[in-house]
Amino acid sequence: MSDAFSTRWVGVDWGTSRLRAWAMTADGAVLARSASNSGMGGLSRSDFEPALLALIGPWLADNKNIPVVCCGMVGSRQGWVEAPYRVAPTFPIAAGQLTYVEAQDQRISIHIIPGIAQHEPADVMRGEETQIAGLLAGDPDFSGVVCLPGTHTKWVRIKDKKICMFSTYLTGELFSLLAEKSVLRHSVGAGGWDGQAFRDALESSIAEPEKVAEHLFSIRAQSLISDLSRMEARARLSGLLIGLELGGSKAYWDGRNVAVLGTDALAHIYHEALKLQGATCTGYDVEAMTLAGLRSAASQLLNAPYALEAARDG
Amino acid sequence: MSDAFSTRWVGVDWGTSRLRAWAMTADGAVLARSASNSGMGGLSRSDFEPALLALIGPWLADNKNIPVVCCGMVGSRQGWVEAPYRVAPTFPIAAGQLTYVEAQDQRISIHIIPGIAQHEPADVMRGEETQIAGLLAGDPDFSGVVCLPGTHTKWVRIKDKKICMFSTYLTGELFSLLAEKSVLRHSVGAGGWDGQAFRDALESSIAEPEKVAEHLFSIRAQSLISDLSRMEARARLSGLLIGLELGGSKAYWDGRNVAVLGTDALAHIYHEALKLQGATCTGYDVEAMTLAGLRSAASQLLNAPYALEAARDG
């Protein structure tokens, strides 16, 4: 049961709304991948193990103590077991600092990568530290700024292989709430784009951040009195909010090369916005970075005698 | 049926979520008041008349053509009948500019006060023009700035009895969405207050509006890593958002006396915030202003021969 085609360990990215898992070989190749909507947000404590087994059960055969390395919100206070934050500045993943969770099923042995907290200004991350560890695994000399676009976009400064400082903007969540739940929902389309409207709104928010709340309502007003299109409204809303973020995070990106983790539509929007502001960007694939980070955490366990023994037993 | 104790006309404030009505005498005194949750937002076109009659039916006796004067969202595109916007600068209520709606019930004759639009910058109001008309009815020489705190707070500049310019901030809606629907809901209490946290957040948003999106997330982070209280989180969220608004609306209030329409908790928060920024405030009662505005619209109808005739018939 330890040939190249068997599951040597399992990597898991367990966020608020999604659960993703990869079956991995001893040398870190992906044997299989799977995903479900059993995100942390919808689970109570006793639901975690069944949700995980539903996804990865088929990969376990009759093994024992297969290491399952998890990152993300699964380690939050509302998660499976709280993995206490480590404090920045610090390495994204540190040796001997995984939080062990006792599973009922003997086939698996669960380890959670803790998130990272920053005291001043107060900030937290869970999951992004793993992607950053992945970036550093591929480029150990990386020094500079990482942008991780998402519901809660993070800006992270890396130096000497450590996360030195970071800052979270809930821009994505604000966008969804305003586009779907506020009075703007009558004016903002669910899709489509207008590049010029985005760029104008971005510039205006960077130049006059104090006008953002007023410019938000004017999206509604213009759609009522001058037939602003739903596509243009969508791009403008995005530009206003990302502009507010870029104005606030300027110390991170101004005049630099930014590593943008993401290849989806949102990441492309950040690319465009940063380029408009004179920064340069390098894109990285999120899944590749997550897997590289999970691998670097798993390597600790695979080198630990107990883990090797356990795997041989299987 | 035209003695001092009979309903001579009915005033209605019909907003998105609430419907309020007052039975009025010929000299504008309130005979009765009533309210329901039949706001415009939950009604389709054919629901408006029944919703109104459910509320005011008991006041109508066997009268005919009782004038019912309505302000608010009832005149919007999604309302009973669209009352096209009048364009600023303009008088808050203009003679001969009410939108007539034919009711099926012969006892009532419906008139909607149109809202006001501004083209540059784009903005709209429906309902606030009536409150401003009420303020001007009591103080015809008023010249200056009116602040109308609410879900969508409005700042209005009045000169020569006209609405010259105005600006809407969806601060209240943002507060509700963030406090109740975003990740901050885990940290922000439903009640309670911390004056110092409010003041600090207000100052920080006025000084560094570009930091607002970051400071929003730090409410969540501080509650996770340093036990920020839910009361303090609530006050800070309010301070951040109202600070962003006051930074943007500074040209309206800076160094002035502001007429604040409202006596509820939200209006008190605006009072405090404006005083902290060196502006002075005078408070006005919203219901009194609404009624005075409805009276000034009704006076047009009551002086019109058809309305008087109709009432005599009753």
Interface residues (C-beta under 8 A of the other chain):
Chain A: R77 Y85 A117 Q118 H119 P121 A122 D123 V124 H152 S167 T168 Y169 L170 T171 E173 L174 L177 L178 K181 S182 V183 L184 I206 E208 P209 E210 K211 V212 A213 E214 L216 F217 S218 R220 A221 Q222 L224 I225 S226 L241 L244 E245 G247 G248 S249 K250
Chain B: R77 Y85 A117 Q118 H119 P121 A122 D123 V124 H152 S167 T168 Y169 L170 T171 E173 L174 L177 L178 K181 S182 V183 L184 I206 E208 P209 E210 K211 V212 A213 E214 L216 F217 S218 R220 A221 Q222 L224 I225 S226 L241 L244 E245 G247 G248 S249 K250
